[in-house]
Amino acid sequence: MTDQTRRQLTSSILAGAGLCALSGMAIRSNAIASDRRTEFLDVLNQIYNVSKMLSTGKVSQLEWQSEISRLVALADYREFKSAIDFDKAAASLRFAEKGVATSRVTLPMAHGMSPTVYTKLFAVGKGRAVIPHGHKGMCSGHLILDGRMRSRQYDRIETGEKSWRVRPVHDAIEGAGDFSTISDDASNVHWFVAEEDSWTLDFIMAPANIGADRTIQNLDMADAIMVEQDLLDVPTIGVSDALQKYG
């Protein structure tokens, strides 16, 4: 993020309403230590502001990825769990037989602010998967709140009706507190497989920018062909077939 962009973001934050006057779902009084509550609310406020700047084109998608990763790292993942009342939300969200189950959750925001990024809780049972798929016109961040997952990400190089060409950029076993992002510009294909029962908190900008053409395509990674070093040609696949094969 450039110095000018960071100054714009700081100015936007300072112009916002006071952080302690919350509307909607407030943080439970005993959820976060009092000496951390203001700092955590400030992190959330900055997330909302940089997301608003993305939606209006004031920051790029890469800048959004960089900034939201920095901001999420400033907080403890357990603070996000407390803010959404994770135990209650997870207990009411049954694992899907294939793929994932999702539920909309709400984070606190300063009085007078409008939601600029929506948040969802994803539940992925052991052995289940967020099936391999690629996005266009969308940015998102994925914070593992509980469990352990194999996370694979790819850069989209070329797309067609029958196949996409992608380049692997990340493959690791990740756990609570690990965070990843996608955008049109980086890591826009991903695939998560739960090593144990897992839950993620997703920050979703869809569309990423006003007027963006948003599409999603499932990919048959098992039938990928290596066309050159680190470049895969991957067939597209329908959602029902993808769930049956990977979910």
N, C-alpha and C positions, 0 to 999 in steps of 0.2 A: 504494500500500500504506500502510495506516495505521501510526502509530507503535507501537500495541499489537501489530499483526500482525508488524511487523518485529522487535519485542522477542521475540515468540513464536518467530519463525524463528531469531533469534540464539541463544536459549536452547536450541532443539532442536539446533542445530549444535554448540554447546559441549558438549552432553550426549552427543554421538556419540563413537564410538571414535576413537583417534588416526589421523590421515590417512596416516601413513607405513606402517602395517601393512596392506598390500593383499592382498585375496584375488582369485581368478579371474585375469583377464588383467591383468598389471601393465604399467605404462608401460616400454617398452624403455629400458635404461640410458642410451643415447645419443640418445633421441628428443627430449627437451626439455632445454634448458640447466638445469643444476643449480640456478641461482638462481631459476628459474621453476617448478620442479617442485612445490614445496610450494604456491605460489600457485594453480597450475592444479588441483591436487587439491582445494584449498579451494573453488574454483569448482564443481567436480563435486559435492562434498559438499553445497554449498548448493542445487544443482539437484535432487539427490535429496531433500533435506529439504523444499523448497517444493513439490515434486511430491507427497510424502507428505501434506503439509498440505492440498493440493488434494483428494486422494482421500478424505480424512476430513472435508472441509467446513470446515477451519479457515481457508482463504483462498478467495476467490472466483475464478472463472475469469479475470476481468479482472485481478485481482491476480497470478495465476499468469503471464499473458501479459506483464505489465509486469516482473515480477521475473525471469523466465527471459530476457527480452530484455536486461535490465540485466546479468545474470550472464554470458551468452554474450559480450557486448561487452567484458567484463573480460579475456577470453582472446583470443589470436590464433587465427584459424581453423586455422592450420598446426599448432597444438598439438592440436586435435581430430583432424586428419589423422594426426599421429604416433601419437596414443593408440589409434587403431583400426588402425594399420598400413595406411594408405590404399592405398599402391601395390600391396600384395599383395591386399587386398580388392577393389580396382577391377579388377585383372588377372583375377581369378577370376569376375567378374560380367559376363556377356555382355549386350550391349544387346538389348532386345526388338525384334521386327519391328514391333510396334505398342505404343504406351504405354511402360511403364517396366519395368525389372528391379529386384528388391529382394533384399537379403540382411540378415539380422540381424547386428548387430555389437555388441561389448561394450566399454563404457568402464570404467575402473578405479573401484573404490569402496572405502571404508574397511572394515576388518575388522569383521564383525558387522552390517553394514548389509544390508538387503534391497532388491532392485531396486524402485523406485517409478515409474520411467518407462522404457519400453523404446526402444531405438535401432535404426534401420535405415538402411542405405545404399541410396539410390536412384540408379540409373544411367539417364540419359535421353539417347539418341543425338541427334545433330543433326537437327532437324526433327521429332523425336518430342515427345510431350507427356504431362504429367500432366493427363489429360483434365478438362474443367470439371466440378466436382462440389461438392456441399454436404454438410456434416456436421451431425449432431445428437448430443449426448451425448459429444463427444470434444474434447480439446484437443491441439494439436500445435505444434511449432516446426520450422522448416526452415532449415538452415544450408547455404548453397552452399559446397561445398568446392573445386570446380574447374569451369571452364566459364563459360557466360554464358546467361542465360535471360530471357525476357519473363515477368514475374510480374504476374498480375491477380488482385485480390481484391474481394469484394463482401460487403455485409452482407445477411443473410437477413431480409426484412421479413415475408413471409407464405408459407406453404407449402400446396400442395394435391397431389392425386394426379397431376394432369396438368400442373401448372406451379408454379413458384416465382416470387415477386416479390422482386427483389434490387436493391440500390443499389450502383453502383461506388464503391469507396473507394481503389483503388490500381492503377496501371498504370505499370510501369517496366522497363527493361532492367537486370538485376542480375547481379553476378558474385561471385567468391570472397570470402567474408566477410560477404555480405549475409544477413540473417536476417529471417524473418517468422513470424507465429503465427496460429493460429485458435482460436476457442472458440465456445460457444453464444451468447456476448454480442457478439462482434466479429469481423469478417472471416471468417465461417464458410463462405464459398464461395470456392474458388480454382481457378486455372488457370495452369499453367506450360508454356511452349513453349521448347525448347532452341534457342538461336541457334548453339550449337556443342556438341560432346559435353560433357555436364555430369553432376555428381554432387552429391547433397545428403545431409546427415546429418539424419535426422528424429528428434525427441524426441516420443514418442507416449504420450498418456494416454487409453486407451480401455478402459473408459469413463472419462470425466473424474472422475466421483464414484461412490462405491459405490452400485450400484443404478440408475445412469443408463441410460436407454433409448437405445441407440446405433443410429443409422441413417445410411445414406449414399445420396445420390441424384445420378445424373449429369444434367447439364443441357445442352440444345442451344442454346448461346449464339448461334450463327449465325442462329437463328430467333427471337431475342428481339424483343419488341415494346415500344417506349417508350410507357408508359401515362400518364406525367406526367414532369416534369423530373427526370432522374436516377433514375427508377424504371422497371425493366425487368420485363416479364412473360416468363418463360423456360420453354419446354416441357421437361418431363422426358423422358429418353431412356434406353433400355436400354444395358447395358454393351457388348454386341457392336456395336451401332450407333454408340455413342459412340467406341469404339476405331477403327472403320472411318472415321469422319468426322473425328476430332480426333487420334487416336493417332499 
